[in-house]
């Protein structure tokens, strides 16, 4: 399924009723990602929380359907952030098909996004690219420092759909990318906020449906992606250079790693 045909789907269109019930609380909490940070203890997995998360993932695995699997795979490829090197409306892509967010940005640019007063001459595509780089650097640093095992490593009865990533689980990079992109496009075209939210919220739910992430992974990713983005957006449109943007990435990764280690002192950080 290519980005051009990737639908922005309501969860009720692709998930069976039992799955919708299992993810209902998480879906509701994703509506305002900034508020997630008010209770960091709910984003960091302790023993009892992780046991409940594993039960939820087992429930999703039991009711996983072929339609849900196909949807989750499409969202995995084209729903999260930015494909470096991809271009829009070109017959030959350097890297891959562009994501839905790159298409959103290209559409906004065709409508003259750079001319909007709050954009200060920055195009939507440039803003998405630069802010995404800040976010990617930040969540990658968190993964490396925390090194939480994936659900299927913790529990042998969990079997992810498709490829089983072997990198760390907390936070979910796809979720961070999606909510970074959501924040960027909400800044560019706030009138389309509901479409942006539906597109973004598909991603964390799809990561759980596919069995690749714990709920706290995706909630932490959404919170971090949104927060990094809002700081980086202001910096980019204000003319900040790359050094200033790296400070934002480092500040957010330090904040998340510190919270994890404080709330989960038994965790063993990566040695590298």
C-alpha positions as CSV (number, residue, x, y, z in Angstrom):
1,X,0.0,0.0,0.0
2,X,1.5,3.3,-1.1
3,X,1.3,6.6,0.7
4,X,-0.9,8.0,-2.0
5,X,-3.5,5.3,-1.2
6,X,-2.9,5.0,2.5
7,X,-6.2,5.9,4.1
8,X,-6.6,8.0,7.2
9,X,-8.8,5.5,9.0
10,X,-10.9,5.7,12.1
11,X,-10.0,2.9,14.4
12,X,-13.5,1.6,14.3
13,X,-13.0,0.9,10.6
14,X,-10.1,-1.5,11.1
15,X,-10.3,-2.9,14.6
16,X,-12.8,-5.4,16.0
17,X,-15.0,-4.3,18.9
18,X,-12.9,-6.2,21.5
19,X,-9.7,-4.5,20.4
20,X,-11.4,-1.1,20.5
21,X,-12.4,-1.7,24.1
22,X,-8.9,-2.8,25.0
23,X,-7.3,0.4,23.6
24,X,-10.1,2.8,24.5
25,X,-8.3,4.4,27.5
26,X,-5.1,4.9,25.6
27,X,-6.9,6.4,22.6
28,X,-8.6,8.9,24.9
29,X,-5.3,9.8,26.6
30,X,-3.7,10.5,23.2
31,X,-6.1,13.3,22.5
32,X,-4.0,15.7,24.6
33,X,-0.4,14.4,24.6
34,X,1.0,17.4,26.6
35,X,-1.1,16.3,29.6
36,X,0.5,12.9,29.6
37,X,3.6,14.5,31.1
38,X,1.7,15.6,34.2
39,X,1.8,12.0,35.4
40,X,5.2,10.6,34.4
41,X,4.7,7.7,36.7
42,X,2.0,6.5,34.2
43,X,4.5,6.6,31.3
44,X,7.3,4.6,33.0
45,X,6.7,0.8,33.4
46,X,7.0,-0.5,36.9
47,X,6.5,-4.2,37.6
48,X,2.7,-4.2,38.2
49,X,2.2,-1.8,35.2
50,X,4.2,-4.0,32.9
51,X,2.2,-7.1,34.0
52,X,-1.1,-5.4,33.1
53,X,0.5,-4.2,29.8
54,X,1.4,-7.7,28.8
55,X,-2.2,-8.9,29.5
56,X,-3.5,-6.1,27.3
57,X,-1.1,-7.1,24.5
58,X,-2.2,-10.7,24.8
59,X,-5.8,-9.6,24.5
60,X,-5.0,-7.7,21.3
61,X,-3.1,-10.6,19.9
62,X,-6.1,-12.9,20.4
63,X,-8.4,-10.6,18.5
64,X,-6.0,-9.5,15.7
65,X,-7.6,-9.8,12.3
66,X,-6.1,-9.8,8.8
67,X,-7.5,-6.4,8.2
68,X,-5.9,-5.0,11.3
69,X,-2.6,-6.6,10.3
70,X,-2.7,-5.1,6.9
71,X,-3.6,-1.7,8.3
72,X,-0.8,-1.8,10.9
73,X,1.7,-2.7,8.3
74,X,0.7,0.3,6.1
75,X,0.8,2.7,9.0
76,X,4.2,1.3,10.0
77,X,5.6,2.2,6.6
78,X,3.9,5.4,5.7
79,X,2.1,6.8,8.7
80,X,4.7,8.0,11.2
81,X,7.2,10.7,10.2
82,X,9.5,11.5,7.3
83,X,11.2,9.3,4.8
84,X,14.6,11.0,4.1
85,X,15.2,11.5,0.4
86,X,11.6,10.9,-0.7
87,X,10.0,13.5,-2.8
88,X,6.3,14.1,-3.5
89,X,4.6,13.6,-6.9
90,X,7.8,12.3,-8.6
91,X,7.7,9.0,-10.6
92,X,11.0,7.9,-9.1
93,X,11.7,8.2,-5.3
94,X,15.2,8.4,-4.0
95,X,14.5,6.4,-0.8
96,X,10.8,5.4,-0.7
97,X,7.3,6.6,-1.0
98,X,6.7,9.8,1.0
99,X,4.7,9.5,4.2
100,X,1.2,10.9,4.7
101,X,2.9,13.8,6.7
102,X,5.1,14.7,3.8
103,X,2.1,14.8,1.6
104,X,0.2,17.0,4.1
105,X,3.2,19.4,4.1
106,X,3.5,19.4,0.3
107,X,-0.3,20.2,0.0
108,X,0.1,23.0,2.5
109,X,3.0,24.4,0.5
110,X,1.0,24.4,-2.6
111,X,-1.5,26.5,-0.7
112,X,1.2,29.0,0.1
113,X,2.1,27.9,3.7
114,X,5.4,29.8,3.7
115,X,3.5,33.1,3.1
116,X,1.4,32.7,6.2
117,X,2.5,35.3,8.9
118,X,3.3,32.7,11.6
119,X,5.6,30.7,9.2
120,X,8.1,33.6,8.8
121,X,9.0,32.4,5.3
122,X,9.6,28.7,6.3
123,X,7.8,26.2,4.1
124,X,5.7,23.4,5.7
125,X,8.0,20.8,4.2
126,X,11.1,22.4,5.6
127,X,9.5,22.8,9.0
128,X,8.5,19.2,9.1
129,X,11.9,18.0,8.0
130,X,13.9,20.1,10.5
131,X,11.6,19.5,13.5
132,X,11.5,15.8,12.7
133,X,15.3,15.6,12.8
134,X,15.3,17.1,16.3
135,X,12.7,14.7,17.5
136,X,14.4,11.6,15.9
137,X,17.7,12.5,17.5
138,X,16.0,12.9,20.9
139,X,14.0,9.7,21.0
140,X,16.9,7.6,19.6
141,X,19.0,8.8,22.5
142,X,16.3,7.7,25.0
143,X,16.1,4.3,23.5
144,X,19.9,3.9,23.7
145,X,20.0,5.0,27.4
146,X,17.0,3.1,28.7
147,X,17.2,-0.1,26.6
148,X,13.8,-1.6,27.6
149,X,13.2,-5.0,26.1
150,X,10.4,-5.4,23.6
151,X,7.2,-7.1,24.7
152,X,8.0,-10.4,22.8
153,X,11.4,-10.5,24.5
154,X,9.8,-10.2,27.9
155,X,6.9,-12.7,27.2
156,X,7.5,-15.7,24.9
157,X,3.8,-16.1,24.2
158,X,3.6,-12.7,22.4
159,X,4.3,-12.9,18.7
160,X,4.6,-9.6,16.7
161,X,3.2,-9.3,13.2
162,X,5.9,-9.0,10.6
163,X,9.4,-7.9,11.4
164,X,10.3,-8.1,15.1
165,X,12.6,-5.1,15.8
166,X,15.6,-5.8,18.0
167,X,16.2,-2.3,19.3
168,X,14.9,-0.9,22.6
169,X,11.2,-0.5,23.3
170,X,10.8,2.7,25.4
171,X,9.9,5.1,23.9
172,X,8.2,4.2,20.7
173,X,9.9,6.0,17.9
174,X,7.0,5.7,15.5
175,X,4.7,7.2,18.1
176,X,7.1,10.1,18.7
177,X,7.4,10.7,14.9
178,X,3.7,10.7,14.5
179,X,3.0,13.2,17.2
180,X,5.9,15.4,16.2
181,X,4.4,15.5,12.7
182,X,0.9,16.2,14.2
183,X,2.3,19.2,16.1
184,X,4.0,20.5,13.0
185,X,1.0,20.3,10.8
186,X,-1.3,21.7,13.6
187,X,1.0,24.7,13.7
188,X,1.0,25.1,9.9
189,X,-2.8,24.5,9.4
190,X,-4.6,24.4,12.7
191,X,-8.0,24.2,10.9
192,X,-7.1,20.6,9.9
193,X,-6.3,19.6,13.4
194,X,-8.8,16.7,13.6
195,X,-7.5,15.1,10.4
196,X,-4.0,15.4,11.8
197,X,-5.0,13.8,15.1
198,X,-6.7,10.9,13.5
199,X,-3.6,10.3,11.3
200,X,-1.3,10.5,14.3
201,X,-3.3,8.4,16.7
202,X,-3.4,5.5,14.3
203,X,0.3,5.0,14.8
204,X,0.6,4.2,18.5
205,X,-2.4,2.0,18.4
206,X,-1.1,0.1,15.4
207,X,2.2,-0.5,17.2
208,X,0.4,-2.3,20.0
209,X,-1.9,-4.1,17.6
210,X,1.2,-5.4,15.8
211,X,2.6,-6.5,19.2
212,X,5.7,-4.4,18.9
213,X,5.3,-2.0,21.8
214,X,3.9,-1.7,25.3
215,X,1.3,0.9,26.0
216,X,3.7,3.0,28.1
217,X,6.1,3.0,25.1
218,X,3.6,4.6,22.8
219,X,2.3,7.0,25.4
220,X,5.8,8.1,26.3
221,X,6.6,8.5,22.6
222,X,3.5,10.6,21.9
223,X,4.3,12.9,24.9
224,X,7.9,13.2,23.9
225,X,7.2,13.8,20.2
226,X,4.7,16.5,20.9
227,X,6.9,18.2,23.4
228,X,10.0,18.2,21.4
229,X,8.1,19.4,18.4
230,X,6.5,22.4,20.1
231,X,9.9,23.6,21.3
232,X,11.6,23.0,18.0
233,X,8.8,24.6,15.9
234,X,9.3,27.9,17.8
235,X,13.0,27.6,17.4
236,X,12.9,26.9,13.6
237,X,10.5,29.7,12.7
238,X,12.5,32.0,14.9
239,X,15.6,31.3,12.9
240,X,17.5,29.0,15.2
241,X,20.5,27.2,13.9
242,X,21.3,23.4,14.1
243,X,23.3,23.9,17.3
244,X,20.3,25.4,19.1
245,X,18.1,22.6,17.9
246,X,20.5,20.0,19.3
247,X,20.1,21.7,22.7
248,X,16.4,21.0,22.5
249,X,16.9,17.4,21.5
250,X,19.4,16.9,24.4
251,X,17.1,18.6,26.9
252,X,14.2,16.4,26.1
253,X,16.2,13.1,26.0
254,X,17.8,14.0,29.4
255,X,14.3,14.8,30.8
256,X,12.9,11.4,29.7
257,X,15.9,9.3,30.7
258,X,16.0,11.0,34.2
259,X,12.3,10.4,34.7
260,X,12.7,6.7,33.8
261,X,15.7,6.1,36.0
262,X,14.0,7.9,39.0
263,X,10.8,6.0,38.7
264,X,12.4,2.7,37.7
265,X,15.7,2.5,39.7
266,X,15.8,-1.3,39.0
267,X,16.3,-0.7,35.3
268,X,19.6,-1.4,33.8
269,X,20.8,1.2,31.3
270,X,22.7,0.2,28.2
271,X,26.4,0.0,28.7
272,X,27.2,1.8,25.4
